[in-house]
């Protein structure tokens, strides 16, 4: 199958997430593992960022994180390529009276030079694998230093190139899912709301090597290493005691090798030198 060009892939991804925007919040509202993931990411971010700072959020989606961060005292400039997602966020800004705390902009993370508000920011934040929708991650990362203050932080949540739980699906006969991260150099097809686009998987070393000249790593955690991915629906509800035990195990080993780089995601934080 012919690879999708970078610009075309962004257009397809934009259509997909715009189509999903109206049901996105309701679709994941009752998922205990999604709630766990959000809690982990927010705890990680709040350990590193000072309230009152300015945050540039990439692929902000419907704005759950932007609204949360505004409530913690941050000012957030929330960007996304999906017009539908931006509309949902703008509704939340209106409903929660956050006009003085959250601003929005329709912008691709591969075109950060076009941002109307170019900072400088205290933190650049991207959650739940939005950056996996590009084959040009190195270009995106190289554009970030010019948007940050000296000593500023980057906090990224990226879908990893290896996941124990996903690989174990081999034993349930789900060969395509089990091996999709192993052969993803040209991107793997994702399908949302009738639209197809490519997704790429990355190892933390990719991010570290791309930014080694200007950043130092301050933290690296595996996310959903012991806890299963959220697409394994109903796991937490069917197995509450096991879910609780796995959370404790993950809390203990999230920064240890090999778990810090072999979850469904990894959370990586880097400070500008």
C-alpha positions as CSV (number, residue, x, y, z in Angstrom):
1,X,0.0,0.0,0.0
2,X,1.4,3.4,-0.9
3,X,2.5,5.4,2.1
4,X,0.5,8.5,2.9
5,X,2.4,11.7,2.4
6,X,2.9,13.8,5.6
7,X,0.5,16.6,4.7
8,X,-2.1,14.2,3.4
9,X,-1.8,12.1,6.6
10,X,-2.4,15.2,8.7
11,X,-5.6,16.0,6.7
12,X,-6.8,12.5,7.2
13,X,-6.1,12.6,10.9
14,X,-7.8,15.9,11.2
15,X,-11.0,14.5,9.5
16,X,-10.8,11.4,11.8
17,X,-10.6,13.3,15.0
18,X,-13.1,15.9,14.0
19,X,-15.5,13.1,13.3
20,X,-14.9,11.7,16.7
21,X,-14.9,15.0,18.6
22,X,-18.7,14.9,19.4
23,X,-18.5,11.6,21.1
24,X,-15.0,11.5,22.4
25,X,-15.6,12.6,25.9
26,X,-18.6,10.3,26.4
27,X,-16.8,7.4,24.8
28,X,-14.0,7.4,27.4
29,X,-15.8,9.0,30.4
30,X,-16.4,5.6,32.1
31,X,-13.1,3.9,31.3
32,X,-11.2,3.4,34.5
33,X,-7.9,2.9,32.7
34,X,-8.2,6.1,30.8
35,X,-8.9,7.9,34.1
36,X,-5.7,6.2,35.5
37,X,-3.7,7.4,32.6
38,X,-4.8,11.0,32.9
39,X,-4.1,10.9,36.6
40,X,-0.6,9.6,36.0
41,X,0.2,12.2,33.4
42,X,-1.2,15.1,35.4
43,X,0.8,14.0,38.5
44,X,3.9,13.9,36.4
45,X,3.3,17.3,34.9
46,X,2.4,19.0,38.2
47,X,5.6,17.7,39.8
48,X,7.7,19.7,37.3
49,X,5.7,22.8,36.4
50,X,5.0,25.8,38.6
51,X,1.4,27.1,38.8
52,X,1.1,30.4,37.0
53,X,3.3,29.4,34.2
54,X,2.4,29.4,30.5
55,X,1.8,26.1,28.8
56,X,1.7,25.4,25.0
57,X,-0.3,22.3,24.5
58,X,0.0,20.3,21.3
59,X,-2.9,18.1,20.1
60,X,-5.1,19.4,22.9
61,X,-8.2,17.4,21.7
62,X,-11.4,18.3,23.4
63,X,-9.5,20.1,26.1
64,X,-9.8,18.0,29.3
65,X,-6.2,18.7,30.1
66,X,-6.3,22.4,29.3
67,X,-9.4,22.9,31.5
68,X,-7.7,20.9,34.3
69,X,-4.4,22.9,34.0
70,X,-6.3,26.2,34.0
71,X,-8.0,25.2,37.3
72,X,-4.5,24.6,38.7
73,X,-3.5,28.1,37.9
74,X,-1.7,27.8,34.6
75,X,-2.4,29.7,31.4
76,X,-2.7,27.4,28.4
77,X,-2.5,28.0,24.7
78,X,-4.2,24.8,23.3
79,X,-3.5,23.9,19.7
80,X,-4.8,21.1,17.6
81,X,-5.1,20.3,13.9
82,X,-8.7,19.1,14.3
83,X,-11.4,21.8,13.9
84,X,-14.0,19.6,15.6
85,X,-11.8,19.1,18.6
86,X,-11.1,22.8,18.8
87,X,-14.8,23.6,18.7
88,X,-15.4,21.2,21.7
89,X,-12.7,22.9,23.6
90,X,-14.0,26.4,22.9
91,X,-17.4,25.3,24.2
92,X,-15.7,24.2,27.5
93,X,-13.9,27.5,27.7
94,X,-17.2,29.3,27.4
95,X,-19.0,27.0,29.9
96,X,-16.3,27.2,32.5
97,X,-15.6,30.9,32.0
98,X,-11.9,30.3,31.2
99,X,-11.4,32.9,28.5
100,X,-8.6,34.6,30.6
101,X,-6.9,31.2,31.2
102,X,-7.2,29.1,28.0
103,X,-6.7,30.3,24.4
104,X,-7.0,28.1,21.3
105,X,-5.4,27.9,17.8
106,X,-6.0,25.6,14.9
107,X,-2.4,24.6,14.1
108,X,-0.4,21.5,13.2
109,X,2.5,20.6,15.3
110,X,4.6,20.3,12.1
111,X,3.9,24.0,11.5
112,X,4.8,25.6,14.8
113,X,6.5,28.4,13.0
114,X,2.9,29.6,12.1
115,X,1.7,29.9,15.7
116,X,0.2,33.3,16.3
117,X,1.4,33.2,19.9
118,X,5.0,32.0,19.8
119,X,5.7,32.3,23.5
120,X,8.1,31.9,25.0
121,X,6.4,29.2,27.2
122,X,7.4,27.7,30.5
123,X,6.1,24.2,29.4
124,X,5.3,22.5,26.1
125,X,3.0,19.5,26.7
126,X,1.6,16.8,24.4
127,X,-0.6,14.0,25.7
128,X,-1.7,10.5,24.7
129,X,0.2,9.9,21.5
130,X,-0.9,12.9,19.3
131,X,2.8,13.1,18.2
132,X,2.6,9.6,16.9
133,X,0.5,10.9,14.0
134,X,3.6,12.2,12.2
135,X,6.6,10.6,10.6
136,X,8.3,14.0,11.1
137,X,8.7,13.8,14.9
138,X,12.3,14.9,14.7
139,X,11.3,18.1,12.9
140,X,8.7,18.8,15.5
141,X,11.2,18.3,18.3
142,X,13.7,20.5,16.7
143,X,11.2,23.4,16.5
144,X,10.5,23.3,20.3
145,X,13.5,25.0,21.7
146,X,12.7,28.3,20.1
147,X,9.3,28.3,21.9
148,X,10.6,27.7,25.4
149,X,12.1,29.9,28.1
150,X,15.6,29.0,29.3
151,X,15.0,26.2,31.8
152,X,11.6,25.5,30.4
153,X,10.2,22.0,30.3
154,X,8.9,19.6,27.6
155,X,6.5,16.9,28.8
156,X,5.5,14.4,26.1
157,X,3.3,11.3,26.3
158,X,4.2,9.1,23.3
159,X,3.0,5.7,22.2
160,X,6.0,3.4,22.5
161,X,7.6,1.0,20.0
162,X,7.0,-2.0,22.3
163,X,4.2,-2.9,24.6
164,X,4.2,-6.1,26.7
165,X,0.4,-6.4,26.8
166,X,0.0,-5.8,23.1
167,X,2.7,-8.4,22.2
168,X,1.0,-10.9,24.5
169,X,-2.1,-10.7,22.2
170,X,-0.1,-13.1,20.0
171,X,-1.4,-15.9,22.3
172,X,-5.0,-15.0,21.6
173,X,-4.4,-15.2,17.9
174,X,-4.4,-11.4,17.3
175,X,-1.2,-11.5,15.2
176,X,-1.8,-8.2,13.4
177,X,-2.2,-6.2,16.6
178,X,0.6,-8.1,18.4
179,X,3.2,-7.3,15.8
180,X,2.0,-3.9,14.5
181,X,4.7,-1.9,16.5
182,X,7.5,-4.1,15.2
183,X,7.0,-3.2,11.5
184,X,6.0,0.4,11.7
185,X,8.8,2.3,9.9
186,X,6.5,3.3,7.2
187,X,3.6,3.9,9.5
188,X,0.7,1.7,10.5
189,X,-2.9,2.3,9.5
190,X,-5.3,3.7,12.1
191,X,-9.0,3.9,11.6
192,X,-11.3,6.4,13.3
193,X,-14.8,7.4,12.2
194,X,-14.4,6.2,8.7
195,X,-11.1,7.9,8.1
196,X,-7.7,6.2,7.7
197,X,-4.4,7.7,8.6
198,X,-0.9,6.4,9.6
199,X,0.6,6.1,13.1
200,X,4.2,5.7,13.9
201,X,5.7,4.3,17.1
202,X,8.8,5.6,18.9
203,X,11.3,4.6,21.5
204,X,12.4,7.2,24.2
205,X,15.9,7.2,22.7
206,X,14.5,8.8,19.6
207,X,13.3,11.8,21.6
208,X,16.5,11.9,23.7
209,X,18.8,11.8,20.7
210,X,16.9,14.4,18.8
211,X,17.1,16.9,21.7
212,X,20.4,16.0,23.3
213,X,22.2,19.2,22.2
214,X,19.7,21.5,23.9
215,X,17.9,19.4,26.6
216,X,18.6,17.1,29.5
217,X,16.2,14.4,30.5
218,X,14.6,15.0,34.0
219,X,12.2,12.0,34.1
220,X,11.1,9.0,32.1
221,X,8.2,6.7,33.1
222,X,6.4,3.8,31.4
223,X,2.7,4.2,31.3
224,X,0.5,1.1,31.0
225,X,3.3,-1.3,31.5
226,X,1.7,-3.5,34.2
227,X,-1.7,-1.9,33.8
228,X,-3.2,-3.0,30.4
229,X,-3.9,-0.5,27.6
230,X,-7.3,1.2,27.8
231,X,-8.5,-0.5,24.6
232,X,-8.8,-3.7,26.6
233,X,-12.3,-2.6,27.6
234,X,-13.8,-3.6,30.9
235,X,-10.6,-5.0,32.4
236,X,-10.6,-2.7,35.5
237,X,-14.3,-3.3,36.1
238,X,-14.2,-7.1,35.7
239,X,-11.0,-7.5,37.7
240,X,-10.9,-4.7,40.3
241,X,-8.5,-6.4,42.7
242,X,-6.1,-7.4,39.9
243,X,-6.3,-3.8,38.5
244,X,-5.4,-2.4,41.9
245,X,-2.4,-4.8,42.3
246,X,-1.1,-3.9,38.8
247,X,-1.4,-0.2,39.6
248,X,0.8,-0.7,42.6
249,X,3.3,-2.7,40.6
250,X,3.5,0.0,38.0
251,X,3.9,2.7,40.5
252,X,6.9,0.8,41.9
253,X,8.6,0.0,38.7
254,X,7.6,2.8,36.3
255,X,11.1,4.3,36.2
256,X,13.0,1.0,36.2
257,X,14.4,-0.8,33.2
258,X,12.8,-2.2,31.1
259,X,9.4,-1.0,32.2
260,X,10.2,2.7,31.7
261,X,10.2,2.3,27.9
262,X,8.0,-0.7,27.3
263,X,4.5,0.4,28.2
264,X,1.7,1.3,25.9
265,X,3.1,4.9,26.3
266,X,6.1,6.5,27.9
267,X,6.1,9.9,29.6
268,X,9.3,11.8,29.0
269,X,10.3,15.2,30.5
270,X,13.2,17.3,29.4
271,X,14.6,20.6,30.6
272,X,16.0,23.2,28.3
273,X,19.7,23.8,29.1
